[in-house]
Structures are given as C-alpha cells and as structure tokens.
C-alpha cells in the first residue's frame, strides 16, 4: 500500500496549511509536545476539570498560618519517639486545585508514573502500527506523531488519576508516598474537614493529627537521604520488567479509530477518551510481582511506622486520638476511584492489611530494641525488612543481631529487658 496519505503530516494533512483553523491549532500544540512520555499540560487540565471548584482546607480557619502552626507544634511532639530529625520544608494549606498544579507535574507523581508511561508509550506505538497495513512502514508521517499523541493519552490518564485523588486526599502524604516534593507537608482540599464533620470529630484536633502524620512521613522521605531514591529506583526496575501486550493496550484505548484530530473538537469524544485513559492499566509480570512485593513492603513499613509514631506522639495531646484513628482506619479500607486507577497504572496496592502488618512490625521492634533499634531500619537500604521479615519481625531482629555480632557492634537499644524473641524453625541453627 502506498503511504502518500501520510506524507504531508501525521494524519494526512499539512499542519502549516491548516494552522489558522482552531481545531488544528490545538492539534498542532499537542503534536509539538517534547516533554517526555506524559503530557503534563494535558494532565493538569484533565485533573483540574475533575477536581471541581476550589474548597477550603480543614475548617474555615485553616489558613496557611494555622496549618504552619500545627506543623511546628507536632514536630516538637515527635522528640523522644524517633531519632529521625525534623526536616525544614514548606507547610501548605492547599485547595484541591492548588494540589493538582503541584502533584500533576514532574515534581509530583511523575516519579511513579513516568517509568510505566514510557513502556506504555512504546507498546501503544507498536500496537497502532500493527493495526496499519504495512506495519511500521505504514506509519509514514504518523510515526513522528506517536510520541506526542501517546503522551497526550497518558497525560489524560494521569490527569484522571490526579483529578479523582484531589477530591479524596486529606494530605500530601495520604497515599503513603509523596505526591509533591518530599519536603512539602500539606492539607488537600476539604476532605479532612468533611470527615471530621461526618463523624463528629473535633476539627482543631483533626488538623493537628493530620499535621503529625504528614511530618512523620516527611522525616522518612525527605530526612532519610536515600529512601525516596531507593523507592523510585525500585519503581524504575518494576517498569523495565513489564510485559506489555500492545494489542490489548490499544484495545483499552478504543483502537486506532479513536485517535483522530476530529476528536479534539468533540467534547463527548474527549470525555470518552479520558474515561478510557483512566481505565488503562497493566497486568504485572512474574518479575514485576517480585519487585512489587519489595515496594509494597517498603510502603507498608512507612505506613505502619507513621501509625505507630502518631499514636505514641499524639497520646495525651489529642483527646480524640483513638476516635480519629478508628475513623481514618475505616476510611483507608475503602479505596477511592483515584487510588484504583493508580493501582491499575503502576500496580501498587497498599491494602489495609499491609498497613497493619507494618504497624505490628514496628511495635515488635520497639518492644525488643526500643527507639534506637527501630531507627536502625533507616540506616541504609540493606536494613530494610524483606516482605517475609515484615510478616515475621523476629526474622529481622535475628538478622540485625547477627550482623551486629559479625561487626562487633553493640546493639542499638534502649535500656530494655531482654525480649522474648521466638526463633522461626528454619532459622533455628543461627549462631548468635
């Protein structure tokens, strides 16, 4: 088949000749995207459209000063409960729209989605080529448009995720990982305020509880100098191990016929495409499942650590702490639309049972070795518990004790009585 219909431009037309027509001016703008596998302009526009009208943060008095004060006070509450130092950074009370502008960007959730988006972009380009007579040769001028076009589609997908998250997140770390720069702690929209009113919680205490949880996460992700990079590297390895079916991916996007310039002038077609983008996802490969188990163990550890630190530091400070924890634990058990879409895209599913497992791990280590013992988790990547160790803390305790014995290092513990650690059967011969 001749390729003349593609010779004049990506879709068989001359962009220069049609540059004054609004529809094609918009297409020209989309086709000029050079910013990587996700069109972040489209992502922010999509997210902003879904986020709706800006809402006040936690209560009518939750301005920047009130939030900054809560952050400053709760930082002081953590002293004595953790050896991780406080981190200097911004404390922002954000509307959902303000969060979208920060999160749907290279400095936000890009660290999780761009590695996956790169693989999906390559696969989608191959899938579209397979639908054309002549395969890649049949692409002609369309080949140069594949990058910008698939960046638009993944931008819609990421925007759909961010738009839904904007209406459900209470804080910048509500996913358990940074959604903005790691040194930023924030309220997001009015989700926390609505939750407080729905369950009769004190709005003032709710703000301090959220601030406490945010600063614990910041001490890990911004204070442990290797942790965020380590998590991001694991996500990159996860993306590289993906086995993407181009035909299935193209089918999820509605096929080649859905990718036409005319759709840019059809609001209903754009809405359908955005919905299809939100549903687009991958099935983890065997290699990915192994990597993801490590990632989920890391996120589980942080979530459990944050729960333990908030419980300990907030005790005696927040009279409704137990009630807030009960309500937010119940809320966490129900994944929202944004979380489900994000899980489809990157494969990360932090189930409530994982959080509870992380909490039990931290409590067991604190009981056995005190605050210095738990701080050892953050010493270097080799000290992170494996998935098996998260499930059975005695394995981690025994491994750390063996390493310290080999190195001749005195155990980092508080003045605690000897812990009664049950040695698993398969580690019974360990010489300590």
C-alpha positions as CSV (number, residue, x, y, z in Angstrom):
1,X,0.0,0.0,0.0
2,X,1.3,3.5,-0.9
3,X,1.9,5.8,2.0
4,X,1.1,9.1,0.2
5,X,-1.8,9.9,2.6
6,X,0.7,10.2,5.4
7,X,3.4,12.1,3.6
8,X,2.0,15.6,4.3
9,X,1.7,15.2,8.0
10,X,0.9,12.9,10.9
11,X,-2.7,12.4,10.0
12,X,-2.6,13.0,6.2
13,X,-2.9,16.8,6.3
14,X,-0.4,19.7,6.1
15,X,-0.3,21.3,9.5
16,X,1.1,24.5,8.1
17,X,-1.8,24.9,5.6
18,X,-4.4,24.3,8.4
19,X,-2.6,26.2,11.2
20,X,-5.2,29.0,11.3
21,X,-8.1,26.6,11.9
22,X,-8.7,26.5,15.7
23,X,-9.1,22.7,15.8
24,X,-5.8,22.1,14.1
25,X,-4.1,24.9,16.0
26,X,-4.9,22.9,19.1
27,X,-3.7,19.7,17.4
28,X,-0.5,21.4,16.4
29,X,0.1,22.4,20.0
30,X,-0.5,18.8,21.2
31,X,1.8,17.4,18.5
32,X,4.6,19.8,19.5
33,X,4.9,18.3,23.0
34,X,8.6,17.4,23.7
35,X,8.4,17.0,27.5
36,X,8.6,13.2,27.8
37,X,6.1,10.3,28.0
38,X,3.4,12.2,29.9
39,X,2.0,15.5,28.5
40,X,1.8,17.3,31.9
41,X,-0.1,20.2,30.4
42,X,-2.9,17.8,29.4
43,X,-2.6,16.0,32.8
44,X,-3.1,19.3,34.7
45,X,-6.0,20.4,32.5
46,X,-7.7,17.0,32.9
47,X,-7.2,16.9,36.7
48,X,-8.4,20.5,37.2
49,X,-11.6,19.7,35.3
50,X,-12.3,16.7,37.5
51,X,-11.2,18.4,40.8
52,X,-14.0,20.9,40.6
53,X,-14.3,24.2,42.5
54,X,-11.5,25.1,45.0
55,X,-12.5,24.2,48.5
56,X,-11.3,25.5,51.9
57,X,-9.0,23.2,53.8
58,X,-9.8,21.8,57.3
59,X,-12.4,24.2,58.5
60,X,-12.9,27.9,57.7
61,X,-10.0,28.9,59.9
62,X,-7.4,26.6,58.4
63,X,-5.3,29.2,56.6
64,X,-1.6,28.9,56.0
65,X,-0.7,30.3,59.4
66,X,-3.0,27.8,61.3
67,X,-1.5,24.9,59.3
68,X,2.1,26.0,59.7
69,X,1.5,26.3,63.5
70,X,0.1,22.8,63.7
71,X,3.1,21.5,61.8
72,X,5.5,23.3,64.1
73,X,3.8,22.1,67.2
74,X,3.6,18.4,66.1
75,X,7.2,18.4,65.1
76,X,8.0,19.0,68.7
77,X,5.7,16.2,69.8
78,X,7.9,13.6,68.0
79,X,11.0,14.4,70.1
80,X,11.9,11.2,72.0
81,X,9.8,9.0,69.9
82,X,12.1,8.8,66.9
83,X,15.7,9.5,66.1
84,X,14.9,10.8,62.6
85,X,15.5,14.6,62.6
86,X,12.9,17.2,61.7
87,X,13.1,18.5,58.1
88,X,12.9,22.1,57.1
89,X,10.3,22.4,54.3
90,X,7.1,24.1,53.3
91,X,3.8,23.7,55.1
92,X,1.0,24.4,52.7
93,X,-2.8,24.5,53.2
94,X,-3.9,23.7,49.6
95,X,-7.2,23.7,47.8
96,X,-7.7,20.7,45.6
97,X,-6.9,22.8,42.5
98,X,-3.6,24.0,44.1
99,X,-2.6,20.4,44.9
100,X,-3.3,19.4,41.3
101,X,-0.9,22.0,40.0
102,X,1.9,20.7,42.2
103,X,1.1,17.0,42.0
104,X,0.3,16.6,38.3
105,X,3.8,17.6,37.4
106,X,7.4,16.4,37.0
107,X,8.0,17.2,40.7
108,X,4.9,15.3,41.9
109,X,3.6,11.9,40.9
110,X,5.9,11.7,37.8
111,X,8.4,9.6,39.8
112,X,5.8,6.8,39.9
113,X,4.1,7.1,36.6
114,X,6.7,8.2,34.1
115,X,8.7,4.9,34.1
116,X,5.5,3.0,33.4
117,X,4.3,5.6,30.9
118,X,7.5,5.2,28.9
119,X,6.9,1.5,28.4
120,X,3.2,2.0,27.6
121,X,4.1,4.7,25.1
122,X,6.4,2.3,23.2
123,X,3.9,-0.5,23.3
124,X,1.0,1.7,22.2
125,X,3.0,2.9,19.3
126,X,3.7,-0.7,18.3
127,X,0.1,-1.6,18.7
128,X,-1.1,1.2,16.5
129,X,1.5,0.3,13.9
130,X,0.3,-3.3,13.9
131,X,-3.2,-2.1,13.0
132,X,-2.0,-0.3,9.9
133,X,-1.3,-2.1,6.6
134,X,2.4,-2.4,6.2
135,X,3.2,-2.3,9.9
136,X,5.8,0.3,11.0
137,X,6.4,1.1,7.3
138,X,2.7,2.0,7.0
139,X,3.1,4.7,9.7
140,X,4.8,7.1,7.4
141,X,4.4,10.6,8.8
142,X,2.3,9.2,11.6
143,X,5.4,7.7,13.2
144,X,6.7,11.2,14.2
145,X,3.3,11.9,15.9
146,X,3.2,8.8,18.0
147,X,5.3,10.2,20.9
148,X,3.2,13.4,21.3
149,X,-0.1,11.5,20.8
150,X,0.6,8.8,23.3
151,X,2.0,11.5,25.7
152,X,-1.4,13.1,25.4
153,X,-3.2,9.8,26.2
154,X,-1.0,9.1,29.2
155,X,-1.4,12.7,30.3
156,X,-5.2,12.2,30.2
157,X,-4.7,9.0,32.3
158,X,-2.5,10.7,34.9
159,X,-4.8,13.7,34.9
160,X,-7.8,11.4,35.5
161,X,-6.0,9.8,38.5
162,X,-4.9,13.2,39.9
163,X,-8.4,14.7,39.5
164,X,-10.0,11.9,41.4
165,X,-7.3,11.9,44.1
166,X,-7.7,15.7,44.6
167,X,-11.2,15.1,45.9
168,X,-10.3,12.2,48.3
169,X,-6.9,13.0,49.7
170,X,-6.6,14.7,53.1
171,X,-2.9,15.5,52.9
172,X,0.1,15.4,50.7
173,X,1.2,12.1,52.1
174,X,-2.3,10.5,52.2
175,X,-1.2,7.8,49.6
176,X,1.6,6.8,51.9
177,X,4.2,8.2,49.4
178,X,5.0,11.8,48.4
179,X,2.6,13.3,45.9
180,X,4.6,16.5,45.7
181,X,8.2,17.4,46.6
182,X,9.1,15.2,49.6
183,X,9.9,18.2,51.9
184,X,6.3,19.6,51.5
185,X,3.6,18.8,54.0
186,X,0.1,19.9,53.1
187,X,-3.6,19.7,53.6
188,X,-5.5,18.9,50.4
189,X,-9.0,20.4,49.8
190,X,-11.7,19.9,52.4
191,X,-11.7,16.0,52.7
192,X,-10.4,16.0,56.2
193,X,-12.9,18.7,57.3
194,X,-15.8,16.8,55.8
195,X,-14.6,13.6,57.5
196,X,-14.4,15.4,60.8
197,X,-17.9,16.8,60.5
198,X,-19.4,13.5,59.3
199,X,-18.2,11.7,62.4
200,X,-18.4,14.5,64.9
201,X,-14.6,14.8,65.3
202,X,-13.0,18.0,66.6
203,X,-11.8,19.9,63.6
204,X,-8.9,21.5,65.5
205,X,-7.6,18.1,66.7
206,X,-8.1,16.7,63.2
207,X,-5.8,19.3,61.9
208,X,-3.1,18.5,64.4
209,X,-3.5,14.8,63.8
210,X,-3.0,15.3,60.1
211,X,0.0,17.6,60.6
212,X,1.6,14.9,62.9
213,X,1.1,12.2,60.3
214,X,2.5,14.5,57.5
215,X,5.7,15.4,59.4
216,X,6.4,11.7,60.2
217,X,6.3,10.9,56.5
218,X,8.4,13.9,55.7
219,X,11.1,12.7,58.2
220,X,11.3,9.5,56.3
221,X,11.0,10.6,52.7
222,X,12.9,13.8,52.9
223,X,15.0,13.1,56.1
224,X,16.4,9.7,55.2
225,X,18.7,10.8,52.3
226,X,18.5,7.5,50.4
227,X,14.9,6.4,50.9
228,X,13.0,8.3,48.2
229,X,15.6,7.5,45.5
230,X,15.6,3.8,46.6
231,X,11.8,3.6,46.2
232,X,12.0,5.4,42.8
233,X,14.7,3.1,41.6
234,X,12.6,0.1,42.5
235,X,9.7,1.6,40.6
236,X,12.0,2.0,37.6
237,X,13.0,-1.7,37.8
238,X,9.4,-2.6,38.0
239,X,8.6,-0.6,34.8
240,X,11.5,-2.2,33.0
241,X,10.2,-5.7,33.9
242,X,6.8,-5.1,32.4
243,X,5.5,-7.4,29.7
244,X,3.1,-5.1,27.8
245,X,0.7,-6.5,25.2
246,X,0.4,-3.8,22.5
247,X,-2.8,-5.2,21.1
248,X,-4.5,-5.3,24.5
249,X,-3.3,-1.8,25.3
250,X,-4.6,-0.4,22.0
251,X,-7.9,-2.1,22.6
252,X,-8.2,-0.4,26.0
253,X,-7.8,2.9,24.3
254,X,-10.6,2.2,21.9
255,X,-8.4,1.3,18.9
256,X,-6.8,3.3,16.2
257,X,-10.1,4.9,15.1
258,X,-10.3,6.8,18.4
259,X,-7.1,8.7,17.7
260,X,-8.2,11.3,15.2
261,X,-7.8,15.0,15.0
262,X,-11.6,15.4,14.9
263,X,-12.0,14.2,18.5
264,X,-10.3,17.4,19.7
265,X,-13.4,19.3,18.6
266,X,-15.8,16.8,20.1
267,X,-16.3,17.2,23.9
268,X,-18.1,13.9,24.2
269,X,-15.3,12.1,22.3
270,X,-12.7,13.7,24.6
271,X,-14.7,12.6,27.7
272,X,-14.9,9.0,26.4
273,X,-11.1,9.1,25.7
274,X,-10.4,10.4,29.2
275,X,-12.5,7.7,30.7
276,X,-10.7,5.1,28.6
277,X,-7.4,6.5,29.7
278,X,-8.4,6.2,33.4
279,X,-9.2,2.5,32.9
280,X,-5.9,1.8,31.0
281,X,-3.6,-0.5,33.0
282,X,-1.2,-3.4,33.0
283,X,-1.2,-6.9,34.4
284,X,2.1,-7.4,36.4
285,X,4.5,-9.9,35.0
286,X,6.1,-12.6,37.3
287,X,9.3,-10.5,37.5
288,X,7.2,-7.4,38.4
289,X,5.4,-9.3,41.2
290,X,8.7,-9.9,42.9
291,X,9.8,-6.3,42.7
292,X,6.3,-5.1,43.7
293,X,6.4,-7.2,46.9
294,X,9.5,-5.3,47.9
295,X,7.9,-2.0,47.1
296,X,4.8,-2.8,49.0
297,X,6.9,-4.0,52.0
298,X,8.6,-0.6,51.9
299,X,5.4,1.4,51.7
300,X,3.8,-0.9,54.3
301,X,6.8,-0.2,56.6
302,X,6.4,3.6,56.3
303,X,2.6,3.4,56.8
304,X,3.0,1.3,59.9
305,X,5.8,3.5,61.2
306,X,3.7,6.6,60.7
307,X,0.7,5.0,62.5
308,X,2.9,4.0,65.5
309,X,4.6,7.4,65.7
310,X,1.3,9.3,65.5
311,X,-0.2,7.0,68.2
312,X,2.8,7.5,70.5
313,X,3.4,11.2,69.9
314,X,-0.3,12.1,69.9
315,X,-1.1,10.3,73.1
316,X,-2.0,12.8,75.9
317,X,-2.0,15.6,73.3
318,X,-5.2,14.8,71.4
319,X,-8.2,13.8,73.5
320,X,-10.0,12.3,70.5
321,X,-6.9,10.4,69.1
322,X,-8.4,7.0,69.4
323,X,-11.6,8.0,67.6
324,X,-9.7,9.8,64.8
325,X,-7.6,6.7,64.3
326,X,-10.6,4.4,64.2
327,X,-12.4,6.6,61.6
328,X,-9.4,7.1,59.4
329,X,-8.5,3.4,59.5
330,X,-12.0,2.6,58.4
331,X,-11.7,5.2,55.6
332,X,-8.4,3.8,54.4
333,X,-10.0,0.3,54.0
334,X,-12.1,1.7,51.1
335,X,-10.0,2.6,48.1
336,X,-11.3,5.6,46.1
337,X,-11.5,5.9,42.3
338,X,-8.2,7.7,42.1
339,X,-6.4,5.0,44.1
340,X,-7.9,2.3,41.9
341,X,-6.8,4.0,38.7
342,X,-3.3,4.5,40.2
343,X,-3.2,0.8,41.2
344,X,-4.2,-0.1,37.6
345,X,-1.4,2.0,36.2
346,X,1.6,1.2,38.5
347,X,0.4,-2.0,40.2
348,X,0.9,-0.6,43.7
349,X,-2.0,-1.7,46.0
350,X,-1.4,-0.8,49.7
351,X,-4.1,-2.8,51.4
352,X,-5.2,-2.0,54.9
353,X,-3.8,-5.4,56.0
354,X,-0.4,-4.3,54.7
355,X,-0.5,-1.2,56.9
356,X,-1.5,-3.2,59.9
357,X,1.4,-5.6,59.2
358,X,3.8,-2.6,59.0
359,X,2.5,-1.4,62.3
360,X,2.9,-4.8,64.0
361,X,6.5,-4.9,62.7
362,X,7.3,-1.5,64.2
363,X,5.7,-2.3,67.5
364,X,7.6,-5.6,67.8
365,X,10.9,-3.9,67.1
366,X,10.2,-1.1,69.6
367,X,9.3,-3.7,72.2
368,X,12.5,-5.7,71.6
369,X,15.1,-2.9,70.9
370,X,13.4,0.5,71.7
371,X,13.6,3.6,69.6
372,X,17.3,3.2,68.6
373,X,16.5,-0.3,67.4
374,X,13.7,0.9,65.2
375,X,15.8,3.8,63.9
376,X,18.2,1.1,62.6
377,X,15.7,0.4,59.9
378,X,16.5,3.7,58.3
379,X,20.3,3.3,58.5
380,X,20.8,2.0,54.9
381,X,18.8,0.1,52.3
382,X,20.3,-3.3,53.5
383,X,18.5,-2.8,56.8
384,X,15.0,-2.6,55.2
385,X,12.9,-5.6,56.2
386,X,12.0,-8.0,53.4
387,X,8.4,-9.0,52.8
388,X,9.0,-12.1,54.9
389,X,10.5,-10.0,57.7
390,X,7.6,-7.6,57.7
391,X,5.3,-10.5,58.2
392,X,7.6,-12.1,60.9
393,X,9.6,-9.4,62.8
394,X,11.7,-12.0,64.6
395,X,13.4,-12.7,61.3
396,X,14.5,-9.1,61.0
397,X,15.6,-8.9,64.7
398,X,17.7,-12.0,64.3
399,X,19.3,-10.8,61.1
400,X,20.2,-7.5,62.6
401,X,21.6,-9.1,65.8
402,X,23.7,-11.5,63.6
403,X,25.1,-8.5,61.6
404,X,25.9,-6.6,64.7
405,X,27.7,-9.7,66.2
406,X,29.7,-10.1,63.0
407,X,30.7,-6.5,63.0
408,X,31.4,-6.4,66.7
409,X,28.9,-3.6,67.1
410,X,27.0,-3.1,70.4
411,X,23.2,-3.4,69.7
412,X,21.4,-0.1,69.4
413,X,18.8,-0.5,72.1
414,X,17.2,1.4,74.9
415,X,17.7,0.0,78.5
416,X,15.1,-2.7,77.9
417,X,14.8,-6.1,79.5
418,X,15.8,-8.9,77.1
419,X,13.0,-9.5,74.6
420,X,11.5,-13.0,74.2
421,X,12.0,-13.5,70.5
422,X,10.7,-16.7,69.1
423,X,13.2,-18.1,66.6
424,X,11.5,-19.4,63.4
425,X,12.1,-23.1,62.7
426,X,14.0,-22.5,59.6
427,X,16.4,-20.2,61.4
428,X,16.9,-22.4,64.4
429,X,20.6,-23.1,63.7
430,X,21.5,-19.4,63.5
431,X,24.6,-18.9,65.7
432,X,24.3,-15.6,67.6
